[in-house]
Amino acid sequence: MADLTTSYLGLELKNPVVVSSSGITRNVEGVLRCADAGAGAIVLKSLFEEQIESEAEQEQEATEVSMHPEADDYIRQMGKHLGPDDYLALVEQAKKKTDVPIIASLNSRTTKWWGNYARQLEQAGADAIELNMSIMPRRFEENADQVERRYVNIVDKVRRQTSVPLAAKIGPFFTALPHFTTALRKAGVQALVLFNRFYQLDINIQTKKLAPGYMFSTPQEVYLPLRWISILHPEVGCDLSASTGVHTGTEAVKLLLAGAKTVQVCSTLYKNGIDRIATIRSDIERWMTEGGYETIDDFRGMLNQSQSGSPEAYERLQYIKALTGVS
Ligand SMILES: Cc1cc2nc3c(=O)[nH]c(=O)nc-3n(C[C@H](O)[C@H](O)[C@H](O)COP(=O)(O)O)c2cc1C
């Protein structure tokens, strides 16, 4: 039987299928369902910076971040459902009830709150922390270097406060990803989660109002993390976890071949149910058995770009062929 164990963030995982942060993992029941379905590790729903701020503001009436009033209200309600104390309790409970590694997730925009809170998460038993960093650059006077510095400062701040393994979950929209991810690794992350899939903004043409876009991914979206994981592995020097577009074992195997340590699943669990974790795991196992691979390390990274001949020339040629219609 193929051995699916993998190391990730210094943890030993029984398989590389990780449940990514979402509403599915917002309570102990959801966590246990994922553990029962065979998840290799579980990332809890993110605690948002605003949830901590909201609680702090209630105590001292200080408004550091001015938000849309409707958003303020929403966040306050959200804080009541799962504030920072509840979140610590969720980590403790999850750790008590399952031996599957539990990764806490913080959504951070600034450096203000995270250092101290990250330490509390470590004390509550979190095996690792994923920093879910989705900074949307909107200021015209802020350049790329300044935006990147905000990310690095957050990592640096948290790193100084805690020794727990850290992952940075980032979006794909950076000009020089190899350079930027190296800066994050130097600031102290042990893993990068590529990529966060941002909230999609839509417009309703009947009501002429802004509306939320479609929430879930499709398997075709896997090409973005696939490309970047194959470029970054192994030079970036830390673990890579793939997020976006993993719906079946096929995407999972591709990402492992490109060099991923783990693959994260979310949309497919909403669409196909939590049991999809077990299906993906057994698909990987079957593929390994058919190919004669005993462990994941026997084939991990086999098709990263440094090992696949002249990837740049190959890609350029395919691009020219596609655009000129010549095959
Ligand atoms: C309903 C929903 C809630 C999510 N909540 C979070 C969250 O709290 N924190 C986070 O880092 N990502 C969150 N995500 C993003 C997912 O973790 C994941 O990165 C993204 O959906 C892409 O993966 P997928 O293609 O497997 O869905 C959420 C996604 C969905 C669909």
The ligand as an SDF file (V2000), in Angstrom:
LIG
                    3D

 31 33  0  0  0  0  0  0  0  0999 V2000
  -17.4210   30.0910    1.9040 C   0  0  0  0  0  0  0  0  0  0  0  0
  -15.9320   30.3140    1.9430 C   0  0  0  0  0  0  0  0  0  0  0  0
  -15.3460   30.8490    3.0830 C   0  0  0  0  0  0  0  0  0  0  0  0
  -13.9730   31.0780    3.1260 C   0  0  0  0  0  0  0  0  0  0  0  0
  -13.4130   31.5960    4.2540 N   0  0  0  0  0  0  0  0  0  0  0  0
  -12.0570   31.7330    4.3240 C   0  0  0  0  0  0  0  0  0  0  0  0
  -11.4290   32.2010    5.5140 C   0  0  0  0  0  0  0  0  0  0  0  0
  -12.0580   32.5080    6.5270 O   0  0  0  0  0  0  0  0  0  0  0  0
  -10.0780   32.3090    5.5020 N   0  0  0  0  0  0  0  0  0  0  0  0
   -9.3070   31.9730    4.4280 C   0  0  0  0  0  0  0  0  0  0  0  0
   -8.0710   32.0560    4.4960 O   0  0  0  0  0  0  0  0  0  0  0  0
   -9.8820   31.5480    3.2770 N   0  0  0  0  0  0  0  0  0  0  0  0
  -11.2220   31.4180    3.2110 C   0  0  0  0  0  0  0  0  0  0  0  0
  -11.7900   30.9560    2.0600 N   0  0  0  0  0  0  0  0  0  0  0  0
  -10.9180   30.6350    0.9160 C   0  0  0  0  0  0  0  0  0  0  0  0
  -10.5860   29.1390    0.9040 C   0  0  0  0  0  0  0  0  0  0  0  0
   -9.8770   28.7360    2.0580 O   0  0  0  0  0  0  0  0  0  0  0  0
   -9.7450   28.7650   -0.3190 C   0  0  0  0  0  0  0  0  0  0  0  0
   -8.4710   29.3680   -0.2510 O   0  0  0  0  0  0  0  0  0  0  0  0
  -10.4040   29.1850   -1.6390 C   0  0  0  0  0  0  0  0  0  0  0  0
  -11.7910   28.8810   -1.6250 O   0  0  0  0  0  0  0  0  0  0  0  0
   -9.7630   28.4810   -2.8380 C   0  0  0  0  0  0  0  0  0  0  0  0
   -9.7760   27.0830   -2.6630 O   0  0  0  0  0  0  0  0  0  0  0  0
  -10.8510   26.1280   -3.3970 P   0  0  0  0  0  0  0  0  0  0  0  0
  -10.6310   26.2500   -4.8420 O   0  0  0  0  0  0  0  0  0  0  0  0
  -10.5420   24.7530   -2.8530 O   0  0  0  0  0  0  0  0  0  0  0  0
  -12.1980   26.6120   -2.9760 O   0  0  0  0  0  0  0  0  0  0  0  0
  -13.1690   30.7460    1.9980 C   0  0  0  0  0  0  0  0  0  0  0  0
  -13.7780   30.2130    0.8490 C   0  0  0  0  0  0  0  0  0  0  0  0
  -15.1280   29.9990    0.8060 C   0  0  0  0  0  0  0  0  0  0  0  0
  -15.7480   29.4110   -0.4390 C   0  0  0  0  0  0  0  0  0  0  0  0
  1  2  1  0
  2  3  1  0
  2 30  2  0
  3  4  2  0
  4  5  1  0
  4 28  1  0
  5  6  2  0
  6  7  1  0
  6 13  1  0
  7  8  2  0
  7  9  1  0
  9 10  1  0
 10 11  2  0
 10 12  1  0
 12 13  2  0
 13 14  1  0
 14 15  1  0
 14 28  1  0
 15 16  1  0
 16 17  1  0
 16 18  1  0
 18 19  1  0
 18 20  1  0
 20 21  1  0
 20 22  1  0
 22 23  1  0
 23 24  1  0
 24 25  2  0
 24 26  1  0
 24 27  1  0
 28 29  2  0
 29 30  1  0
 30 31  1  0
M  END
$$$$
